[in-house]
Amino acid sequence: MNKVVTLTKVRNPPNPPLKKGRVRGDLKSAFVQKLLPLLRKHWPHPKCEVNHENPLQLMVGVILSAQSTDKTVNELTPALFKKYPTAKAFAEADPLELEKMIYRAGFFRTKARSVMAACRMLVDKFGGVMPKTMEELLELPGIGRKSANVILGASYGIASGIVVDTHMIRLSNRFQLSRLDDPVKIEQELCKVVPKKDWVFFSQSMVLHGRYICQAKNPRCWECHLIKICPYTDKVLSPRVDEKAPPRETITGIPIRVRE
């Protein structure tokens, strides 16, 4: 009786499954590499919209801008900085006088306390000089991580992180760079895919883009250089018939460059 031999087909071992996180991260990085030069078409020289001449003025302006607008803050600060030119002057201010000067910014009592307390610490601990590290800035009353990133980036050109405000949160979601709503976690995700050398530019240009082009209710997609790569599904491709002519420069005088 012949012996039956069963042949077993030898298969190569399957390739290990790709890690979804890594693939997703690579896709985000590739998108950012396309995004950055298009942002530069809109904003070749972005800057912080809180008017300031030194780091102290920026710190005060950033504290005042919470739950307010940069436009309102910029209207208040010229007289404020004339009356209080140094950290020592703010630290020794009459609280009632300071509150009166910043009343229009809202939450004026809380903000006055934060400004005075931060300036007292600047004087007592840092010799009246604004620190240049995230850790030291976070010690100042009224200064959180977003504000510290603004100060370090705009005043010193230091890439300590990425500024995550309401505009950055919205654009990160529309560009599918993050689905989170926690600013700290969003910053962590963005820092993984945006080159560190571009953190300051990315922060400032994305905020401007969200404020003037990729707006919350009526994004001006027809004016946006990013339209061909943008994954946002609810694009607006033309202005409303009754729409008024939009501003062609930012509140600090930067031209708003648009796609023709």
Buried (B, 14 or more C-beta within 10 A) or exposed (E): EEEEEEEEEEEEEEEEEEEEEEEEBEEBBEBBEEBBEBBBEBBEEBBBBBBBEEBBBBBBBBBBBBEBEBEBBBBBBEEBBEEBEBBBBBBEBEEEEBBEBBBEBBBBEBBBBBBBBBBBBBBEEBEBEBBBEBEBBEBBBBBBBBBBBBBBBBBBEBBBBBBBBEBBBBBBBBBBBBEBEEBEEBBBBBBEBBBEEBBBBBBBBBBBBBBBBBBEEEBBBEBBBBBEEBEBEEEBEEBEEEEEEEEEEBBBEBEBBBBE
